[in-house]
Each structure stands twice: as structure tokens, then as C-alpha cells.
Amino acid sequence: MTRLHLFDLDGTLMRGSAAAVEISRQLGVSAEIAELERDFLLRALAPDEFAVRARELWGELTEAQVEAAFEGAPWLAGIEEVWADIRSRGEYCAVISLSPDFFVERLLAWGAHAAHGSRWPAVPFLEPVERAGILNAAAKVKIADLLCEKFGLLRSDCVAYGDSMSDAEIFAAVPLSVAVNADHHVSEIAALAYQGGDLREAYELVRSGR
């Protein structure tokens, strides 16, 4: 059976952190992004509004800082090994994240077949964020459907890995879901659950059918 493994990034592939947090750390605006994160989680701040405000905080962002944020992030162990195993089995792996595409797409070098993030202007920023290009939870399902079409698969062939409310819709859309270091928004609806720091262990739950 061929599968498409769909991975969230923030809080899932990256434990206890997010692309926005790591980028903001490089710019010395951690407190400001933490306040935005709280608005997003507790006050239902829309993803496009979050992006517009984050763009204001990141006006001086450089490519070198993006690279440093990516390299220094608290990634789960074993990501490249998991994706290599998926490929060796003739299966597919993709990342779908609300985070900026200039950060998410770096995961292609680790072995993902596809990496989709919110559409942001190129770094260094010369243009504003276009709200229409910012992804939301529903967009994750739409992108999953496009990937299924690309790879000749169905939703029933998909496995979703996520950690928070932005993953709830895709968890509801596919038959197999894995809550990875998750909050209550998805831990209660996921088929499988994993707590820890190694993606290989979460992936093994899927491989073993547990």
C-alpha cells in the first residue's frame, strides 16, 4: 500500500517551538512574537493577521538570520531517516505548514517530496505580506488533496502528523492521524499519539499499526 505522510512543522517536526519563534529569536523580538502567539492561540487571531504583524516585527530580516533560525531550531531527531525510509518504500512525504514558505521549503533538502508554507515575500523584505497567500487550517486539507492528485492517491491513503488546532481539520479528513507532542485540540481525536523527541518513534507507531 502506498501512503502519503503529511507533516505539520511547528510543534510537530520542531518540538516546543515554531518557525516564527526561532526567527524572532534571531532578531531579538521574542517577547513580541510570544504576545502574537498568545493572541493566535487564545484570542483566535487569524493566520493572515498574525503574518501581517509578524512582517512588521521582521522588517530587517536577512537570509543569514533565516538560516541561523533553521539550523538552531529544536528539531525532532530522525527526520531525515524517517523520510528516507518513506521514500525507500515507494511512499511519499510532505510538509504543510502555516509558517512562511521561505522557512518551510528548506525541508526539501532533508528529503520531503513537497513542502508547502504560507506565501511570503522574498527575504530581505521589499514587499508586504499578501493576506491571500497565508494558509489556514482548511488550506491544509486543500493542499493535501492536490498532493493526492499529484501522486495518484486518495485521502484514504494519507497519514497526518500534527500537534494543535491548525491540524484538526486535516486529522478529520484522513483515516490515520498521529498527535505528536500535541495539545488537547488534536490529542483527543488522533488515532495515535506520541510524546517525545524522536520522529522515528512516532513513525514506528504507524509502521507497526499501534
C-alpha positions as CSV (number, residue, x, y, z in Angstrom):
1,M,0.0,0.0,0.0
2,T,1.4,3.4,-1.0
3,R,0.9,6.2,1.5
4,L,1.3,9.9,1.7
5,H,2.7,11.1,5.0
6,L,1.7,14.7,5.8
7,F,3.7,16.5,8.4
8,D,3.0,19.7,10.3
9,L,6.1,21.8,11.2
10,D,5.5,24.0,14.2
11,G,5.3,21.9,17.4
12,T,5.4,18.7,15.4
13,L,8.7,18.4,13.5
14,M,10.0,21.1,15.8
15,R,9.4,20.3,19.5
16,G,8.2,23.1,21.7
17,S,8.8,25.9,19.2
18,A,7.8,27.3,15.9
19,A,9.4,28.9,12.9
20,A,8.1,32.3,14.0
21,V,9.7,31.9,17.4
22,E,13.1,30.8,16.0
23,I,13.1,33.7,13.5
24,S,12.1,36.2,16.2
25,R,14.9,35.0,18.5
26,Q,17.4,35.9,15.8
27,L,16.0,39.4,15.7
28,G,15.7,39.9,19.4
29,V,11.9,40.2,19.3
30,S,11.0,37.0,21.2
31,A,8.7,38.8,23.7
32,E,6.8,40.5,20.9
33,I,6.2,37.2,18.9
34,A,5.2,35.5,22.1
35,E,2.4,38.0,22.6
36,L,1.3,37.4,19.0
37,E,1.4,33.6,19.6
38,R,-0.8,34.1,22.6
39,D,-3.3,36.1,20.5
40,F,-3.3,33.4,17.9
41,L,-3.9,30.6,20.4
42,L,-6.2,32.3,23.0
43,R,-7.9,35.1,21.1
44,A,-8.4,33.4,17.7
45,L,-6.1,35.8,15.8
46,A,-6.5,34.9,12.1
47,P,-3.3,33.5,10.5
48,D,-3.2,36.3,7.9
49,E,-3.3,39.0,10.6
50,F,-0.6,37.1,12.5
51,A,1.5,37.2,9.4
52,V,1.0,40.9,8.8
53,R,2.0,41.7,12.3
54,A,5.0,39.3,12.2
55,R,6.2,41.0,9.0
56,E,6.2,44.3,10.9
57,L,8.5,42.8,13.5
58,W,10.8,41.2,11.0
59,G,11.4,44.2,8.8
60,E,15.2,43.8,9.0
61,L,15.3,40.0,8.5
62,T,18.2,38.7,6.4
63,E,18.8,35.4,4.7
64,A,21.6,34.6,7.1
65,Q,19.2,35.0,10.1
66,V,16.7,32.7,8.4
67,E,19.5,30.1,8.0
68,A,20.6,30.5,11.6
69,A,17.0,30.1,12.8
70,F,16.5,27.0,10.8
71,E,19.8,25.4,11.8
72,G,19.3,26.3,15.5
73,A,15.7,25.1,15.8
74,P,14.8,22.2,18.2
75,W,14.0,19.7,15.5
76,L,13.0,16.2,16.4
77,A,15.7,13.6,15.9
78,G,15.4,11.2,13.0
79,I,13.5,13.4,10.5
80,E,15.8,12.6,7.5
81,E,15.9,8.9,8.4
82,V,12.1,8.7,8.5
83,W,11.8,10.4,5.2
84,A,14.5,8.3,3.6
85,D,12.6,5.2,4.8
86,I,9.3,6.5,3.4
87,R,11.0,7.1,0.1
88,S,12.6,3.6,0.1
89,R,9.2,2.1,0.4
90,G,7.8,4.0,-2.6
91,E,5.7,6.2,-0.3
92,Y,5.6,10.0,-0.2
93,C,6.2,12.6,2.5
94,A,5.2,16.3,2.5
95,V,5.2,19.2,4.9
96,I,2.2,21.5,5.1
97,S,2.6,24.4,7.5
98,L,1.1,27.8,8.1
99,S,4.7,29.1,8.6
100,P,6.5,31.2,5.9
101,D,7.4,29.3,2.7
102,F,11.0,30.6,2.9
103,F,11.4,28.6,6.1
104,V,9.3,25.6,5.3
105,E,10.8,24.9,1.9
106,R,14.2,24.3,3.4
107,L,12.9,20.9,4.5
108,L,13.0,19.8,0.8
109,A,16.8,19.3,1.3
110,W,16.0,16.8,4.1
111,G,14.1,14.5,1.8
112,A,10.5,15.8,1.7
113,H,8.7,15.3,-1.7
114,A,6.9,18.6,-1.2
115,A,6.9,21.4,1.3
116,H,4.1,24.0,1.4
117,G,4.0,27.1,3.6
118,S,2.3,30.4,3.6
119,R,3.4,32.6,0.7
120,W,5.6,35.4,1.9
121,P,7.7,38.0,0.0
122,A,11.4,37.1,-0.5
123,V,14.0,37.9,2.1
124,P,15.1,40.7,2.6
125,F,11.5,42.0,2.5
126,L,10.8,44.7,-0.1
127,E,7.1,44.0,-0.3
128,P,4.2,43.5,2.2
129,V,2.6,40.2,3.1
130,E,-0.3,39.4,0.8
131,R,-3.1,38.1,3.0
132,A,-4.4,35.8,0.3
133,G,-1.2,33.8,0.3
134,I,-1.4,33.0,4.1
135,L,-2.6,29.4,4.8
136,N,-5.1,28.4,7.4
137,A,-6.4,25.1,8.7
138,A,-8.7,24.5,5.8
139,A,-5.9,25.1,3.3
140,K,-4.0,22.2,4.7
141,V,-6.8,19.9,3.5
142,K,-6.9,21.5,0.1
143,I,-3.2,21.1,-0.3
144,A,-3.4,17.5,0.8
145,D,-6.0,16.9,-1.9
146,L,-3.7,18.5,-4.5
147,L,-0.8,16.3,-3.4
148,C,-3.0,13.2,-3.6
149,E,-3.9,14.1,-7.1
150,K,-0.2,14.7,-8.0
151,F,0.9,11.3,-6.6
152,G,-2.2,9.4,-7.7
153,L,-3.5,8.7,-4.2
154,L,-6.7,9.2,-2.2
155,R,-7.3,10.8,1.2
156,S,-7.7,7.2,2.4
157,D,-4.0,6.7,1.7
158,C,-2.9,9.6,3.9
159,V,-1.3,9.8,7.3
160,A,-1.3,13.2,9.1
161,Y,1.1,14.2,11.9
162,G,0.3,17.3,13.9
163,D,0.1,18.9,17.3
164,S,-2.5,21.7,17.5
165,M,-5.8,23.2,16.4
166,S,-4.5,24.0,13.0
167,D,-4.2,20.3,12.3
168,A,-7.7,19.4,13.5
169,E,-9.3,19.7,10.0
170,I,-6.8,17.5,8.3
171,F,-7.0,15.0,11.1
172,A,-10.7,14.8,10.5
173,A,-10.2,14.4,6.7
174,V,-7.8,11.4,6.7
175,P,-8.2,7.9,8.2
176,L,-4.9,7.8,10.2
177,S,-3.6,10.6,12.3
178,V,-0.7,10.9,14.8
179,A,-0.7,13.5,17.6
180,V,2.9,14.5,18.1
181,N,3.6,16.3,21.4
182,A,0.1,17.5,20.9
183,D,-2.4,19.7,22.8
184,H,-6.0,18.8,23.6
185,H,-7.3,20.1,20.2
186,V,-5.9,17.0,18.4
187,S,-4.8,14.6,21.1
188,E,-8.4,13.6,21.7
189,I,-9.2,13.0,18.0
190,A,-6.0,11.4,16.8
191,A,-5.8,7.7,16.1
192,L,-2.3,7.5,17.5
193,A,-0.3,9.7,20.0
194,Y,3.4,10.2,20.6
195,Q,5.2,12.2,23.3
196,G,9.0,12.5,22.8
197,G,11.8,13.9,20.8
198,D,12.4,11.3,18.0
199,L,10.3,11.2,14.9
200,R,11.4,7.7,14.3
201,E,9.4,6.6,17.3
202,A,6.3,8.3,16.2
203,Y,6.7,6.9,12.7
204,E,7.1,3.4,14.2
205,L,3.6,3.7,15.7
206,V,2.3,4.0,12.1
207,R,4.6,1.2,10.7
208,S,3.6,-1.2,13.5
209,G,-0.1,-0.3,13.3
210,R,-0.3,0.6,17.0
